[in-house]
Amino acid sequence: NLNLALEDMQRKIKTGTNYFCGVNTLTATNDCPSGGTAFSFLEQDGVTRTIYEYDTTTKAINRTSYGPGGMYTPGVSQRMTAPEININSVKFVVNGSTPGFTASGGDSTQAYVNIVIEGSTMGIHKTNFSIQTAVTQRNYDS
């Protein structure tokens, strides 16, 4: 389940733009080299803003979309990880979110996000895990 959730997140993030460390329903960008527990971005359709965030109450990763949302109800948070997976911490490290490279702004780094997840499976055979993955924005950040 965690693998499927991460794969879905990676696919949407790499084709998205306007990376923002934290919760933001607008098209702003924001880096956070030290990481945060939420990450938002503009999906490939250019109108849907998606937020992934760690829910400390349910120990899960949730997804909320604003805009058309496709199969998701706009503005309604949905759990992405199964109840059998206990997420202890999530960190989204965002760099290069400001598009372009100009004298008046932007940066010279291709936008990317590192996702670090620590947790455990529940049940008879409890297994601790620590997973890290990096996702780079597919569109060239010129």
N, C-alpha and C positions, 0 to 999 in steps of 0.2 A: 504494500500500500504506500509506504513512504517513497519507494522508487517511482511509482506511478505519479504521485503528487509532485515530486521533484521534476520529473520529465515534463509534466504539463506546465509547471512554472517556467522551466528553462525555455520551452518552445515559445511561450507567449512573451517572455522577457526579451529574448534575443531578437524578435521581430518588432519589438516596441521601441519607443523613443521617450524623451523627457523623463529620464530616471530621476527619482526623488527619494532621498532617504527620509522616511517618515510617512505620515499620512497626509496626502494632499489630493484634493479632487480637481485641482486646476492643472494647467499645463506647465507649471513652474518646474525648475530643476534644482537639485540640491545634493552635494556630496557629503559623505560622512566617513572619513578615513578610519575613525574608531568604531564605527558600526552602530546600528540601531535595530530595534525590534520590529520595525515596519518598513515596507518598501512600496512605493507606488510608481506607476508608469502609464504612458499612453499606449494603448494597444495598436496593432498594425492597421486597424480600420481608421485610425486618426480621430476617433470620437469617444471611444470607450476608455475610461480611466479605471485601472485596476489597482487594488491595494492588497498586498499580502502582509499579514501581521500575526505575531505570536499572541495567543490568548492565554494568559497566566491562570485563568480560572479552569478552563477545560484542558490545559496542557496540549494545545493543538495549534496548527497553522490554519488561519482562516483566510478566505478570499472574499473581497467585496468589489463589485464593479459599479461604475456610474456611467450612464450612457445607454446605448442600445443593449449591451450586455449579452446578446445572443441567447444562450440557454440559461443564463443566470438572471435572477430578478434584480433589477437595478437598485442599489443601495442596501441590499440584504446580505449580511455576512453569512458565508457558508463554510462549514468545516471541510478542510482538504485532507486531513489525516484521520485514520481510523481511531476509534476509542481504545483499541488494544495497544496503541502506540502512545507512550508517555513522553512528550517533548519537554525537556528540562530547560532548554535555552535555544534561542534563534538569534542570529546576528546577520544583518544585511550590511555589507561594507560597499559603499557606492563611491566610485571615482570617475572623473571625466564626463560628468553629466551635462556640463555647459557645452552646447553645440558650437562647432567652428573654432577657428583659431584666428583671432584678429587682434589688432593693437588695442582696441577698446574693450575687449572682453573675449570670452571663450577660453578654451584650454587646448593643449596639444595632445591630450590623452583620449583615445577611443573609449567611449562610455562602457563601463562594465560594473558588474555587481558580484561580489563574493558572498555566498550563502553558507553559513556555518550552523549546523544543527547538532545538538547533543540530546540524547534521551535514552530510553530503554523500551523493550517490549514488555508486556505484562503477561502474567500467566505462570505456569509451573516452571518453565525454563526461561527465566528473565535474562535478557541479553542487553548489555549496555552498548551504545553505538555513538560514534562521532563522525559526521559526514560533512565534507566541505566540497563545494563546487563553484566554479567561476563561469559567469555567463557574459559574453561580450555582445554588445549591440551589433546586429548584422549590417545595418546601414552604415556606410562609411561616414565618419564624423569629420567633414572637411571644414 
